[in-house]
């Protein structure tokens, strides 16, 4: 195993660890194994974008992204005044990036039960194990933070002086301790109130927020810089005592700017006192935290109402028992398969916000009129981007070895399998998204677009069939995720994107004709019936002709 540089650094501090009652030799061995295993894990930011090609590597492979983001932070340390405003924004950005990364990439480390199950059977005391876990997380947290802040730290040293640099570095370390402890205490609170399944769901949602937040920030940050008066004076208010970035900005105003007002002094004191207090609280609650982690080993109660709901829908929408069975199976897998949710749900978020981003871009650069003759409501077609990802990912599963069941059950044809699969995707993922966006679009454009929304609703099942026919086909959840190849999807994805744009363009042309939209609705309904029958004919494969399963 590699002898990491951080281990050599810890060797110089081993005396302090021994005085704290830690078995340093055991601590070093545990950390060496953990750091080696991390070299085989893929960061969440990259995991949703790559297949099996080049997926191995340390979470620090994502560092170059943070280094590029860190270059933008230089803008906040160059001005020689208004430290409160500039540094509050800077720490807000840093805290968002570090917190979301910590939760998305290191939750598995913080909530790992394997240490307890494996090492506690060996002569390893709890103090040594807890110290190894905390150091493991802190190593990467500090490394990522320094990568993000390194450009601004260097510029601050030469532009603002040594005092500013030292304050900046100290606040970064205190901020890291604060983020780490608050995240752990938040997990503890959730584990005390909810079961382990709820915590896993919350982690999934935060991973989704990370992906969506990057996309939204790309659109909003330039406008914020255009709109914000960076020379505005900072006005202290009571609610700022609850905003952590303001705490970490206050020492710059007091120590560098020379502003010794009561509000600034109190906020500066909170930047030191609060992280240290919560750190002491975390140390005291560590045994309770480790005890609460046992909930993660318990399976949360599966939603019985959800099962009844899918059973009711399958009875209404499916032709036969086989189709209904695979409708319920796909519905359940989409609900419980965490890897599927991690890869598909970010697209749900992007499909939700992209139409509004384009609408507001248009309103921003034009006459801001959306309620007269505007056709901007056709941007709702972008919500169908969800189908491109969902239909492709339905073939993969972390439980792909269970796909042997397809060869064991008597399937006279595969058409019911695929029909049930697509209907479950449309009902569980696509329909709620479309209904939510339609409600907002009706509020923006008025009831005049109701026939157009009906047209889009009929296009969605048609586009789902087109995606199914054009993308590589396999039985649902029958292949491992590592078999996914980006090149298999890229070509078909671009073609499907152009088809979606063509459908939106056809809708635009039809909407210009008198009563054109109503004729279009009738045609769409007929085309849907034909497409679903043609795509899933009854003369399917006979027993023994089930498509080859993933390895």
Secondary structure, 3 states (H helix, E strand, C coil): CCCCHHHHHHHCCHHHHHHCCCCHHHHHHHHHHHHHHHCCCCCHHHHCCCCCCCCCCCHHHHHHHHHHHHHHCHHHHHCCCCHHHHHHHHHHHHHHHHHHHHHHHHHHHHCCCHHHHHHCCCCCCHHHHHHHHHHHHHHHHHHHHHHHHHHHHHHHHHHCCHHHHHHHHHHHHHHHHHHHHHHHHHHHHHHHHCCHHHHHHHHHHHHHHHHHHHHHHHHHHHHHHHHCCCCCCCCCCHHHHHCHHHHHHHHHHHHHCCCCCHHHHHHHHHHHHHHHHHHHHHHHHHHHHHHHHHHHHCCCCCCHHHHHHHHHHHHHHCCCHHHHHHHHHHHHHHHHCHHHHHHHHHHHHHHHHHHHHHHHHHHHHCCCCCCCCCCHHHHHHHHHHHHHHHHHHCCECCCHHHHHHHHHCCCCCCHHHHHHHHHHHHHHHHHHHHHHHHHHHHHHHCHHHHHHHHHHHHHHHHHHHHHHHHCCCCCCCCECHHHCCHHHHHHHHHHHHHHHHHHHHHHHHHHCCCCHHHHHHHHHHHHHHHHHHHHCCCCCCCCCCCCCCCC
